[in-house]
Amino acid sequence: MGERIYTLIKNQNNPRSELFAHRIIDWQQQHGRHGLPWQGADAYRVWLSEIMLQQTQVVTVIPYYHRFVARFPTIAALAADSEDAVLAHWSGLGYYSRARNLHCTAQLIMQRHEGKFPQHFEDILALPGIGRSTAAAISAFAFHERRAILDGNVKRLLARYHAIEGYTGEKKIEALLWQQAEALLPKRDVAVYTQGLMDLGALVCTRSKPQCPICPLQADCAAFQGGLVAQLPTPRPRKVLPERHSTFLLLLDGPDILLEKRPGSGIWGGLWCPPQVDPQFLSKVEDASAYCLQHFGTESKHTLALSTFTHTFTHFKLHITPLLLQVINKPTQIQEPGLMWLDVDDALQAAIPTPVRKLLQEIQAGRRLM
């Protein structure tokens, strides 16, 4: 492995590298993605799209992007609105820290940059939620600055092109990939080149079933020539995900449901969820009624345990058991902050995570009610 790294660094300006950018640019112009709603847009929309596209596919992002810019057409509008409104328009995209960082960053831009998105790479990199590759993509697309990107698609493409073994998330391998990304940068057409890298990785050099016969890099791809495409990039080392358990208390009063705002940090930070409790505190269904009376001042006249389901996060699995409680004697006013009763229809428009949305949709449709 050490010899391979040395050879790549030594020969990073070889003729094969000189052709790389030309082939990417030519392919993008003929076969790449054109007409994406953020292409050719101002820095605000480029920034928004790059944040949305982190961990999320283009086809999923597009409708969220349209709804988001319709509600928040400018940085000033985003900064002036509430975090709840931002999270509500993000609900379903996941990785909610991205939305909180967007809101925070918009406010910082208003305070420190007179409401204008900064043009200098170092200033962009200093903003919350923006790493080196995202800052480079914004610089390339919005300001045509010569900067290298290294997102997941590009890591996979370069690992195959140079037949680099080792998990791409490992610091040593990632550092090598950054060196290659920098060495391959063209002197012009950086925006087209950058889009071409993203498109080629997403459409041709895919994780499974890559389309090598139509790849413009096939002739020089070390993995293709060596029969290593299926083995590269080296998969992330497998590890067993920890498992957690939680009980959702679905307190219903006619069409209304009780929701609780999650803490700003941690999973679903800042989102609205049904109250959650560790299952160990509820050894039987009747305990839920006593818990709700003690904590929310409500009594239940009917309680039903629903089927447990699993929601998988990046770092753990969460097993959720919903308990449906029809309540009586609901307090006229909520004394505790962070709690609210909402009509289920209205709750579906609030900032709620995906598993809560699915539960509310089933309640709304009557499939969970008995």
C-alpha positions, 0 to 999 in steps of 0.5 A: 500500500505504501508503494502504491501511494508513493507512486501515485504522488510521484506520478500525479502529473502524468499524461493520464491525469492531463486527459482526465479533466478534458474527458470529464468536461466533455462527458458532462456537456454531452451526457451530464445533468442539466436544468437542475433548479439550482444550476446557474443560480445565486450563491444562496441557492447553490449553498442550499442545494449543496447542504440538501444534497449531503447524504440525499439523492437529487431526485429526493432533494428537488421537491424539498428545494422548490418548497424551501425557496418558495418559503425562504426566497432569500437569506434575509427571509431565512434568517428572519423566520423561526427555527420551527418553520425551517424544520417544518420545511425540512421535515422528511429530509433527515439529518436535521442538524443541516436545517438548524445550521442553515438557519444559524448560518443565515443569521450569521450572514446577516450579522457579519456579511451584510446579508450577502453570501461570502465569496472567499473560500475561507469565509465560506468554510468558517460557516456552520455546517460547511466542510471543505468539500461543500465549501469548494463546491459552492466556490466552484458553482457560485464563484467559478473558483478553482477548488477541488471537491471530494464528496462520496461520489468523487471518493468512489470514482477516484478510488477506482480510477487510481485503484486505491485500496483501503476504506475512503473514510480512513484519514490516510486514504482520504488524504491521498484522495484529496491529493489526487483531487487537487492534482486533477483540477483543470485550469478552466471550466471548473464549474462544468468539471465539478458538476461532471465529477458529481454526475459521473459518480452518481450516474455511471460510476455507481456503488453497485452495477457501475456502467463501465462500458459507457464511462469516459474514463474506462481506458485509463481506469486502473480498477477497470483494467485490473478487474477490481471495480467490484472490490473498490472502493474498500467497504467501510469496516462492518460493525454491529449497530447498537440497539435502543428502545423507546415508547411513544405515547400517542395521547389523543383527544378527539382530533388532537394529539399531544406533541413535545419539542425535542432538545436542540441537540441529539436525534431529531433536535428541535423537532416535535414528537409524541412524548417518549419514555424508556420502556423500562418505566412502563412494565405494562400498558396501565403504567402509561396511563399513570405516567400521563396523569402524573406528567401531563395531567391527563387520564386515559379511558382507552389504551392500546399497544401498537406494533413495535417498528424499527427506525435505523439511524447512521449509528444505531437502531431505534425500536419504537413501541407506540401506545395509543391513549384516548384521554379524558380531562385534558387540562385547559392550559398546558403548564409545561413549556415545550408541549402543545396539543395540535390537530393531527392534520396540523401536526402533519404540517409541523416539524416532525421526523419521518417515523412520527409522520408515518404514525400520524398519517396512519392515525389520520387514515384510521388504520391505527384506531380501534 
